[in-house]
């Protein structure tokens, strides 16, 4: 078996991991209103898989334009969202809206795999809460884990 740049955590082909994301997440993303900022000429979307090691914690931050959708595809983790801890198990998702402060925190004893879908991405749209607080009210339109 060839070794790649990332350690393998499951013996499943990647296409089976993709199928673990429920269709309603795609439906939600296509129906969510994400405003494009003045002067922005494109609507950028990307998706990546994050591996969060046990004990790892992201730096608490927010975005002024970007909306994130996190879905657990292996293991479990917590997401700190506007100072509240939200526990996510396999198959669960959380939508992080514009100005929502957030970070992930894996207190479990096992690695976690998350898909992160970013909508309305903009260069330089990353602000750390220990350096500045968001100006305005978080635009959270979705608050439940689904």
C-alpha positions in Angstrom: 0.0 0.0 0.0 1.4 3.4 -1.0 1.9 5.9 1.7 0.5 9.4 1.1 1.1 12.7 2.8 -1.8 12.0 5.3 -2.2 9.1 7.6 -5.0 6.7 6.7 -7.6 6.4 9.4 -10.2 4.2 7.7 -10.1 1.4 5.2 -12.9 2.9 3.2 -12.6 4.3 -0.3 -13.0 8.1 -0.5 -16.2 7.8 -2.4 -17.9 6.0 0.5 -16.8 8.8 2.8 -18.5 11.3 0.4 -21.7 9.3 0.6 -21.9 9.7 4.4 -22.8 13.4 4.0 -26.6 13.4 3.9 -28.3 14.9 0.8 -30.2 17.4 2.9 -26.9 19.2 3.7 -26.5 19.9 0.0 -30.1 21.0 -0.1 -29.5 23.4 2.8 -26.4 24.9 1.2 -28.3 25.6 -2.0 -31.2 27.3 -0.1 -29.1 29.2 2.4 -28.9 32.9 1.5 -25.3 34.0 1.5 -24.9 37.7 0.5 -22.1 38.6 -1.8 -20.1 41.6 -0.5 -20.0 44.9 -2.4 -17.1 44.8 -4.8 -16.9 41.0 -4.7 -17.1 39.7 -8.3 -17.4 36.0 -7.5 -19.1 33.6 -5.2 -16.4 31.2 -4.0 -17.1 27.8 -2.5 -14.6 25.1 -1.4 -14.7 21.9 0.6 -11.9 20.1 2.4 -11.5 17.3 4.9 -9.9 18.2 8.2 -8.3 15.7 10.5 -8.4 16.8 14.1 -6.1 14.9 16.5 -7.1 14.2 20.1 -6.4 17.2 22.2 -6.2 19.6 19.3 -8.0 23.0 19.4 -8.4 25.6 16.7 -7.7 29.3 17.5 -11.1 31.1 18.3 -11.9 33.2 15.3 -14.7 34.6 13.0 -15.3 35.6 9.4 -16.9 38.8 8.1 -18.0 37.2 4.8 -17.5 33.4 4.9 -20.1 30.8 6.1 -18.8 27.4 7.2 -20.6 24.1 7.3 -18.8 21.4 9.4 -19.9 17.7 9.2 -18.3 14.9 11.2 -17.5 12.0 8.9 -15.5 10.0 11.4 -15.3 10.2 15.2 -16.6 13.1 17.3 -15.5 16.6 18.3 -16.8 19.8 19.9 -17.2 23.1 18.2 -17.1 26.2 20.3 -19.8 28.5 18.7 -20.4 32.0 20.2 -19.0 30.9 23.6 -21.2 27.7 23.7 -19.8 24.2 23.3 -21.6 22.1 20.7 -20.8 18.4 20.6 -20.9 16.7 17.2 -21.1 13.0 16.6 -20.7 11.1 13.4 -23.0 12.4 10.7 -23.9 15.6 12.6 -23.3 19.1 11.2 -23.2 22.7 12.4 -23.5 25.8 10.3 -21.3 28.7 11.3 -22.6 32.0 9.9 -21.0 35.4 9.3 -19.6 37.0 12.5 -20.1 33.7 14.5 -17.1 33.2 16.7 -15.9 29.5 16.4 -13.2 26.9 16.9 -13.1 23.1 17.0 -11.8 21.3 20.1 -11.3 17.5 20.1 -11.4 16.3 23.7 -12.0 12.7 22.6 -9.3 10.1 22.7 -9.5 9.5 18.9 -8.9 11.5 15.8 -11.9 13.1 14.1 -12.5 13.8 10.4 -14.7 16.8 9.5 -15.7 18.1 6.1 -15.6 21.8 6.0 -17.6 23.6 3.3 -16.8 27.3 3.0 -19.2 29.5 1.2 -18.6 33.1 0.0 -14.9 32.8 0.8 -12.9 36.0 0.6 -9.1 36.4 0.9 -8.1 37.7 4.3 -11.4 36.9 5.9 -10.0 35.4 9.1 -10.1 37.4 12.3 -8.8 36.1 15.7 -11.0 36.8 18.7 -8.0 37.4 21.0 -7.0 40.3 18.7 -10.4 41.8 17.9 -14.1 41.2 18.5 -16.7 41.1 15.7 -18.4 44.4 15.1 -22.1 44.0 14.8 -24.5 41.2 15.7 -23.7 37.6 14.5 -26.0 36.8 11.6 -26.9 33.3 12.8 -29.9 32.1 10.9 -29.4 28.5 11.8 -28.6 27.5 15.4 -29.4 23.8 15.7 -27.1 20.8 15.1 -28.6 18.8 12.3 
